[in-house]
Structure formats: C-alpha cells, structure tokens
Amino acid sequence: MEIRKNWNFHFYAPALELMELILLNLLTISLSPCNIHFLPLCGKPCVEMVAVMARYNPFAERAGLKKICESKPDKSVLDAVAKLEKLGFTPYLLAVPEYNKRMLKGKVSQVKEILSSFSYPYNRRIAGQHGHFTMEDYRKWLKKAETKDLAQALRRLAHLNQSKVYLLWKKQRS
C-alpha cells in the first residue's frame, strides 16, 4: 500500500488489487506440478518454450517440459556490458530505460563508442531495426541517436545479455 500512496495509485487501488489477485492465481496455476496433465490436452504433438526465468525457477519442468539446452550471451555482448559496468552502469538495471537516461548524462560518446563495435545481427537488434539493415545504416543510426534512443538500445542490450533456456515437451505415444 505504501508504494501506491507514493506513486498516486490511490484512484486505481481496486483495479491493482484485482490484477494482483489474477496474477497470483496465474502464478499458482503455472507453478503447479499438476499442469503435466494439461499438456496432453492441448492437441499438439509437442510444445516448445524459450524462457529466461526457467534458469532460476523450474516451473516449466514441473509442468512436464524437459530442459534441452541453455544459450549463453555472445562474447561481444558480454564485453560491451563489462565496458558499460566500468563506466558505472549496473548490468541488471540496463533493462530500465529511465535508469539508462540518467546514467547517460556526460557519457553519450563513450556509450556510442561501445555500441559501435557490434556487427550483424546484434547491431540490427540493438538499433531496433528490421529487414535489410547494413553496417552503414547502423553507423548512421548511432551517429544520430539521442539519449532516448541510446536508453532503449541499452535496454535491448540487456535482453541480449540474458541466458535463455529451451524447453520441450513431446506427447508420449500410446
């Protein structure tokens, strides 16, 4: 309740409490080991899932999915995050654009230098572009990028820095 008072959520408190209740019920359902009984009912021969959270919480394995592999971030992404950490950025807060905007003050050119080292496909992902996007396009984008754009680029970099787990469930043949 204290957070709601500080953030002026008092008008929306009933709606937030309802959302919390719904989310709690969804969490309870997803973490329940009995979900293994629901997977065969989905009508598909297999179900696959990519999840970051599965690395820390075995909710999908409790539901019957098997962990196939875990992908680690690319070395270029790890290097960039390490360089940003030396500039004073906190790696787990890179996913918050407001934090990035605050931290970028006086460091824009240094961050642009760090981001300039990326090539395909990471340059396209960091810039948030789709389709045909060349290295020259990336350099132009980076040159024109303002604090807001860089804050979003750092958020995308934080997503690339996460380890992802691939899980699979196959219907058993009877």
VMD Tcl script that draws the C-alpha trace (Angstrom):
set ca {
  {0.00 0.00 0.00}
  {2.91 2.37 0.68}
  {4.07 2.22 -2.95}
  {0.59 3.08 -4.19}
  {0.48 6.18 -1.97}
  {3.87 7.36 -3.18}
  {3.01 6.82 -6.85}
  {-0.51 8.30 -6.59}
  {-2.18 4.99 -7.38}
  {-4.96 5.58 -4.82}
  {-7.50 6.04 -7.63}
  {-6.54 2.70 -9.17}
  {-6.08 0.66 -5.99}
  {-9.13 -1.63 -6.52}
  {-8.06 -2.40 -10.09}
  {-4.47 -3.08 -8.98}
  {-5.65 -5.41 -6.21}
  {-7.76 -7.30 -8.74}
  {-4.76 -7.56 -11.10}
  {-2.57 -8.82 -8.25}
  {-5.16 -11.45 -7.42}
  {-5.37 -12.57 -11.06}
  {-1.57 -12.70 -11.38}
  {-1.27 -14.66 -8.14}
  {-3.79 -17.20 -9.44}
  {-1.96 -17.44 -12.77}
  {1.35 -17.95 -10.98}
  {-0.18 -20.66 -8.81}
  {-1.54 -22.42 -11.88}
  {1.72 -22.17 -13.85}
  {3.87 -23.41 -10.96}
  {1.57 -26.30 -10.16}
  {3.05 -29.75 -10.90}
  {-0.41 -30.92 -11.97}
  {-0.01 -28.96 -15.23}
  {1.63 -32.06 -16.66}
  {-1.92 -33.36 -17.07}
  {-2.91 -30.36 -19.21}
  {-0.13 -30.60 -21.78}
  {-1.56 -33.73 -23.47}
  {-4.92 -31.94 -23.76}
  {-3.51 -29.08 -25.86}
  {-3.92 -31.17 -29.02}
  {-0.34 -30.70 -30.23}
  {2.33 -33.42 -30.58}
  {4.91 -31.16 -28.91}
  {5.19 -27.90 -27.02}
  {8.37 -25.83 -27.01}
  {9.27 -22.87 -24.86}
  {12.14 -20.39 -24.57}
  {12.37 -18.78 -21.15}
  {14.85 -16.71 -19.18}
  {13.12 -17.39 -15.87}
  {13.44 -21.18 -16.34}
  {17.11 -20.82 -15.44}
  {16.16 -19.78 -11.91}
  {12.81 -21.49 -11.35}
  {11.89 -24.99 -12.59}
  {8.23 -24.08 -13.23}
  {8.25 -25.48 -16.78}
  {9.99 -28.67 -15.71}
  {7.34 -29.16 -13.03}
  {4.74 -28.88 -15.76}
  {6.43 -31.69 -17.71}
  {8.74 -29.89 -20.14}
  {12.33 -31.09 -20.41}
  {15.27 -28.71 -20.41}
  {17.07 -29.20 -23.73}
  {19.76 -26.52 -23.64}
  {20.74 -23.14 -22.27}
  {22.09 -20.41 -24.51}
  {24.72 -18.06 -23.19}
  {25.10 -14.46 -24.38}
  {27.57 -13.80 -27.18}
  {31.10 -12.71 -26.18}
  {30.64 -9.32 -27.87}
  {27.54 -8.68 -25.73}
  {29.37 -9.72 -22.55}
  {32.31 -7.46 -23.43}
  {30.02 -4.48 -24.06}
  {28.23 -4.99 -20.73}
  {31.60 -5.24 -18.95}
  {32.72 -1.94 -20.53}
  {29.44 -0.30 -19.51}
  {29.96 -1.60 -15.99}
  {33.35 0.15 -15.90}
  {31.52 3.37 -16.86}
  {29.32 2.97 -13.78}
  {26.29 1.18 -15.23}
  {24.74 -1.67 -13.24}
  {24.17 -4.64 -15.62}
  {20.80 -5.74 -14.25}
  {19.47 -2.16 -14.38}
  {20.28 -1.77 -18.08}
  {16.77 -3.09 -18.79}
  {15.28 0.12 -17.32}
  {15.30 2.98 -19.87}
  {14.81 5.68 -17.17}
  {17.93 4.44 -15.37}
  {19.84 4.47 -18.67}
  {18.78 8.06 -19.42}
  {20.03 9.16 -16.01}
  {23.32 7.30 -16.38}
  {23.93 8.51 -19.94}
  {24.44 12.12 -18.84}
  {28.00 13.01 -19.82}
  {28.71 9.50 -21.18}
  {26.89 9.52 -24.53}
  {30.04 9.49 -26.69}
  {31.60 6.68 -24.62}
  {28.43 4.57 -24.86}
  {28.22 5.20 -28.62}
  {31.82 4.03 -28.90}
  {30.98 0.80 -27.03}
  {27.87 0.20 -29.17}
  {29.79 0.89 -32.41}
  {31.68 -2.40 -32.01}
  {28.61 -4.52 -32.83}
  {28.07 -6.09 -36.23}
  {25.22 -8.14 -37.71}
  {22.88 -9.42 -36.22}
  {23.42 -7.56 -32.94}
  {23.68 -4.09 -34.48}
  {20.22 -4.50 -36.00}
  {18.73 -5.78 -32.73}
  {20.31 -3.03 -30.65}
  {19.03 -0.37 -33.05}
  {15.59 -1.99 -33.01}
  {15.52 -2.26 -36.80}
  {14.01 -4.93 -39.03}
  {14.63 -6.09 -42.57}
  {17.65 -5.00 -44.58}
  {19.91 -3.06 -42.21}
  {23.54 -2.67 -43.20}
  {26.55 -1.69 -41.12}
  {26.44 1.72 -42.79}
  {22.80 2.12 -41.69}
  {23.87 1.22 -38.15}
  {26.65 3.82 -38.15}
  {24.19 6.49 -39.37}
  {21.64 5.46 -36.74}
  {24.27 5.52 -34.00}
  {25.53 8.96 -35.09}
  {22.00 10.44 -34.97}
  {20.95 8.54 -31.81}
  {19.88 10.74 -28.93}
  {19.74 9.89 -25.23}
  {16.25 8.38 -25.55}
  {17.37 6.13 -28.42}
  {20.51 5.05 -26.58}
  {18.49 4.27 -23.43}
  {16.30 1.92 -25.49}
  {19.39 0.43 -27.17}
  {20.88 -0.35 -23.76}
  {17.58 -1.99 -22.77}
  {17.83 -4.22 -25.86}
  {21.46 -4.98 -24.97}
  {20.29 -6.10 -21.51}
  {17.87 -8.53 -23.18}
  {20.68 -9.89 -25.36}
  {22.76 -10.34 -22.20}
  {20.26 -12.81 -20.68}
  {20.80 -16.56 -20.79}
  {17.82 -18.33 -22.30}
  {16.63 -21.89 -21.67}
  {15.00 -24.01 -24.37}
  {12.42 -26.49 -23.10}
  {10.43 -29.16 -24.92}
  {7.50 -31.46 -24.20}
  {6.60 -34.33 -26.53}
  {3.37 -36.28 -26.44}
  {4.04 -39.86 -25.43}
  {2.93 -42.46 -27.94}
  {0.36 -44.86 -26.64}
}
mol new
graphics top color blue
foreach p $ca { graphics top sphere $p radius 0.5 }
foreach p [lrange $ca 0 end-1] q [lrange $ca 1 end] { graphics top cylinder $p $q radius 0.2 }
display resetview
